[in-house]
Amino acid sequence: TATATNTTMRANTQLQAYKVSGADLAEMYYTKDNTIQPGDIVMIDGSVKAGVQKTSRPYDSRTLGIVSTKPGIVLGENTGENYKPVLLALSGRVPVKVSTENGDIEPGDYLTTSSKPGIAMKATKPGQMIGKAMESYKETNTEKTGIIHVLLGKKSFGKQKLVDNFNTLLNVIVRAKPQTSK
């Protein structure tokens, strides 16, 4: 048995434990934007090595993820870049800033980027997802934002979602086909 202060070991058993304070795995990135905070959604900033900036449009395919609040494990190190270090959550449970721009959020809803920089919204169509909501968020004023926890990592899609994603991909390919090709 174990508590926060005591551990009892039975004969012929082993215990190996590591204390971590956060609930996610993060990696070191950098930004020129001093307004980026934990809970913001970020995308690639090609002007900075390993750079990020806030997302800026709904279903943004350039999205990398959510800035971690307090990661349990951090990969990489501060390489001395002349920019602000940002810890990007790779997997786990992370707070994210949200709005009801696309409707109320319920546990289990997929989240995506919104039109508000760095803010998530409920995903209502196929496209870039950032994770799955772990709690609800309801607000009648869509200009207001809140914070909820989201689960990052492995996702599963039902049959209809896979069909929708395939059809979306097929439509993109057809639209990209040059007019002169058969």
C-alpha positions in Angstrom: 0.0 0.0 0.0 1.1 3.6 -0.6 0.2 7.1 0.4 1.8 10.4 -0.2 4.1 9.9 2.8 4.3 6.1 3.5 5.0 3.0 1.4 4.6 -0.6 2.6 6.6 -3.2 0.7 5.7 -6.9 0.9 8.4 -9.6 0.9 9.9 -10.5 -2.5 8.6 -7.3 -4.2 10.3 -4.4 -5.9 9.3 -0.8 -6.3 10.7 1.7 -8.6 9.1 5.1 -8.6 9.7 8.5 -10.1 7.9 11.6 -8.9 6.7 13.9 -11.7 4.6 17.0 -11.1 2.8 17.4 -14.4 0.5 15.3 -16.5 2.0 15.7 -19.9 5.1 15.2 -22.0 6.5 18.3 -23.6 9.3 19.4 -26.0 11.2 22.7 -26.1 10.4 25.2 -28.9 11.0 29.0 -29.3 9.0 32.1 -30.1 9.4 35.8 -30.9 5.9 36.4 -29.5 6.2 37.3 -25.8 2.4 37.1 -25.4 2.4 33.2 -25.8 1.3 31.6 -22.6 0.5 28.1 -21.3 -2.8 27.0 -22.8 -2.3 28.7 -26.2 -2.5 26.7 -29.4 0.6 27.3 -31.6 1.7 26.6 -35.1 5.0 26.6 -37.0 6.9 29.8 -37.3 9.5 29.2 -40.0 11.4 32.4 -39.2 12.7 30.8 -36.0 14.6 27.5 -35.6 12.1 25.2 -33.8 9.8 28.2 -33.8 6.2 28.6 -32.9 3.5 31.3 -33.1 -0.2 31.5 -32.2 -2.6 29.8 -34.6 -4.7 32.3 -36.6 -7.5 30.5 -38.4 -10.1 27.7 -37.9 -8.9 24.1 -38.6 -5.4 25.4 -39.2 -3.3 22.6 -40.8 -0.1 24.3 -39.6 -1.0 23.6 -35.9 1.7 21.9 -33.8 -0.2 21.8 -30.4 -0.8 23.4 -27.0 1.7 25.2 -24.8 2.2 23.1 -21.7 1.4 24.5 -18.2 3.6 22.3 -16.1 4.9 19.2 -17.9 6.0 16.1 -16.0 8.7 15.4 -18.6 10.5 17.8 -20.9 12.4 16.7 -24.0 15.1 18.8 -25.5 17.0 21.6 -23.8 17.3 25.3 -24.0 19.9 25.7 -26.7 20.5 29.4 -26.0 18.3 30.6 -28.9 17.7 34.4 -28.6 14.0 33.8 -28.3 11.5 32.9 -25.5 11.5 29.2 -24.8 8.1 27.5 -25.1 7.2 24.0 -23.8 4.9 22.3 -26.3 2.8 19.5 -25.0 3.2 16.3 -27.0 1.0 13.9 -25.1 -1.1 13.8 -22.0 -3.6 16.0 -20.2 -3.2 19.7 -20.8 -5.2 22.9 -20.1 -6.2 24.7 -23.3 -7.9 28.1 -23.9 -11.3 27.7 -25.5 -14.3 29.6 -26.9 -17.8 28.7 -27.9 -17.3 30.1 -31.4 -18.5 26.7 -32.8 -20.9 25.9 -30.0 -20.8 24.5 -26.5 -18.1 22.0 -25.7 -18.9 18.7 -24.1 -16.6 16.0 -22.7 -15.4 13.8 -25.6 -15.8 16.6 -28.3 -12.8 17.0 -30.6 -11.2 20.5 -30.5 -9.6 22.5 -33.3 -8.2 26.0 -33.8 -10.6 28.9 -33.9 -10.5 32.3 -35.6 -9.2 33.8 -32.3 -5.3 33.6 -32.1 -4.2 30.6 -30.0 -7.8 29.7 -28.9 -9.5 26.3 -29.4 -13.2 25.6 -30.4 -15.4 22.6 -30.8 -14.7 20.8 -34.1 -17.8 20.2 -36.2 -16.3 19.0 -39.4 -13.3 16.9 -40.6 -10.0 18.7 -40.4 -7.1 19.5 -38.1 -7.8 18.4 -34.5 -5.7 19.2 -31.4 -7.3 16.8 -28.9 -10.4 15.6 -27.1 -12.2 17.7 -24.5 -12.2 16.2 -21.0 -14.8 18.7 -19.5 -17.5 20.9 -20.7 -17.5 24.7 -21.5 -20.6 26.7 -22.0 -20.7 30.4 -22.6 -23.3 32.4 -24.5 -20.8 35.2 -25.3 -18.6 33.8 -28.0 -16.0 36.6 -27.5 -15.3 35.3 -24.0 -12.7 32.5 -23.5 -12.2 29.9 -20.8 -9.9 27.0 -19.9 -10.6 23.3 -20.0 -8.5 20.2 -20.0 -7.9 18.3 -23.2 -6.3 14.9 -23.8 -3.5 14.8 -26.4 -2.2 11.7 -28.0 -3.6 8.7 -29.8 -7.1 9.3 -31.3 -9.5 6.9 -32.7 -12.2 7.6 -35.3 -15.4 5.8 -36.0 -16.2 4.4 -39.5 -18.1 7.6 -40.5 -15.2 9.9 -39.5 -12.8 7.8 -41.5 -15.1 8.0 -44.6 -15.5 11.8 -44.1 -11.7 12.2 -43.8 -11.2 10.1 -46.9 -13.8 12.2 -48.9 -12.2 15.4 -47.7 -8.7 14.2 -48.9 -10.2 13.0 -52.2 -11.8 16.4 -52.8 -8.5 18.2 -52.1 -6.7 15.9 -54.6 -9.4 16.5 -57.3 -9.2 20.3 -56.8 -5.4 20.3 -57.0 -5.4 18.3 -60.3 -4.3 20.6 -63.1 -7.0 21.5 -65.6 -4.9 20.1 -68.5 -4.5 16.6 -67.1 -6.9 13.7 -67.8 
